[in-house]
Amino acid sequence: MRSAPEKAGLYIHVPFCRRKCPYCHFASAPPREGDWETWREGIEREAALRSRPEIEFETLYFGGGTPSLLDPADISGLIAALGRRLRLRIAEFTLEANPAAGTDDATLARWAGVGVTRLSVGVQSFDDATLAVLGRDYAAADALSFLSRARRAGFEAIGIDLMAGVPGESRASLRRTLEAVERAGPDHVSVYLLENVEGLPFEAVLAENPVDDDAAASAFEYLAAGLGSLGLARYEISNFARPGFECRHNLKYWRGEPFLGLGPSAGSRIGAERWTNAAGLAAWSQALATGADPRAEGVVLDPERNFREAIVAGLRLVAGIDLAEFQRRFGVDVGARFEREIAELWSDGLITLEGGILRIPEDRLLVSNRVMAAFV
């Protein structure tokens, strides 16, 4: 009897944007002539290289960059090409979008029409002064209008990204953002601390207007409490959702499930292998054009490293880790293996172990590095 296919997530990295944001550390840049064609050809070649008939992809995520630069017809054509190489049974399809002016109602409806079920909108803030500091090229009113029009377009879920710890941020600006979130009524919100700007233009902004770590954490928790009051429950360190609207694709990362990434800088984890592609479009595409593997780095995880990484990822979730289920998957009794570490963390209020569930208390998630380090 043929075994059931393994369920996995598929990530497509779109490395292009109209203008590089000064704080962005992801692999993206404005496209030059011929870049879109080079990228698409590379995606198809890499899909053929990674074809695994025993894997069925049930989530699809277009990230970037700015994937909303793609015309719906281009998305449809690319999915058809991927379907000839990979086993697609997509139940959730996320497209990241920029709320800047330029996307009309017809395009929004066509995105939904080609199968996008979940739109993830990079708002960052609903305060105009904060948006200006971040170098975003739209106003809060533009973002609200975009979200309203996206809702009418018929997507199953609308998500937004917000930032905390931005220079000049105040309780008043954060309150304006929460008031706008209430008006927009998203199904999912991700809140990220502004970080990893070393070597980027925004590093100079922070040097002139530094943000204290405690102030950034306070801003984050203020947003978290406000989102909770709006019915958006925290389910991961940085993610909040209405019940049933958690991002299925991202949950695969935190639950240690397989995922395949295609495109420059994309990461993958299939079986015991974990790898990351070359970050630059030229290096990635040239490798594929010559029949070479575009990986820049990779590792085969031994059982020890595999289960340790699974613990660290699982502890990001508010629900924590079911130790009985973990033992079934990895053959490791975490409670016995880390008895001393768990006891020390518990005595400091950094972890709980109740009913066979190991978890970090929600109010300690932002200071979870010490907890994670105990299991690395």
Phi, psi and omega in degrees: 000132180288133181285155179294145180294151177283133181275136183215169175252149180239122179248133177242119179268122176260107191272023185240148174211160179293322182209133182287123177289144187293344181256357189280124178253008179278162181284096180202154179195159174299137183286145172262173182302129178089351184293321181298317180294319178300316181296313182297316178299320179294320179299316180295319179295319181291324177299319178295321180295325185262008183303125180222101185297342181276359180247133178245125182268119184252349173232146180227132184225118174263110180242176184195205019060193180233086180299338181289358170289342180286133173289145179307324179295324178294320178298313181300316180294321180292320178296321178298319179293319178297322181295340177280345183248329185237154180273101184258127172223067193285121176257336178223125181232111182257136174236123175282140185223149175259131184278008179299155181303148176132339179266114182272172182298324181296319179294317177303314181295324180289325174301313178297324182292334179266009171113356178293121181260339188222120178257125180249111191256123181279076182285312181076317178196154172251023176248123186298322180295320179294319177299322179294319178299321181282352180077021179282146187256042175208164177259165179303322180297325178296318180295318178297319178297317179301314182295322178296317180291325178295321178298318180292337183289343173101018176294148179292329181211145176239127177240155175226152174253138176233159177240147174233153180087028180271138178306136180086356180296147179216169176299325179295317180291321178294323178295321177299320178297315180295323177297322178290322176301318179299319179292320184287328179061048179291160178271340186211140176224133171250134179240123182239141172284139177290114184203178180058045180256010180301129179083359180257161179305329183289346178300323179292325178297315180291328178295322180281329182226070184297149178247121179296140181302320180294322179293320178296317179296321178297319178297317179300311183292330175297315177296318181300315179295319179295320178295320177300321180291341178267007178088013178258101186279138177288128177237352177210166185315313187248006190235141185225143182205153167291150182307128179091356182246019174298149181285109183296324181295310182293331176299332178297322178298313186283338179266004178071027179270160185289147175210149179240130177248131177244139179115167179302135177071359183292142178256155181218154170214108181232122183060230180268004182261138172228132182210164178229136180283161172304140187282327184277143179301317184296310182296317181296311184289323180294321177300313181294322181295333181262005179083011180270166178276129184278007181293137174267328179204153179196163181211144171263118185280123173283164184306322180297310181292326182298310183287329177295318178295325179294323177296311182299316179294317182294329180287350173291336183277138177301324180292341179074204185242127172280109188293328178293316178295321179298319180294324177296322183284319190244353179069026183236129174272096186298319181300320179282318183296323184241037184303314182293315181297317180296319180298318180293317180293322179296319181295334178267004178074021184262350181206154175232154176222100183224133178059030179078011180249121176263123182209160174266130177305142186303325182282000177244006184298325182288345178244040187276356184301321179297322179296310182301319183298333181291340184250356182288000000 
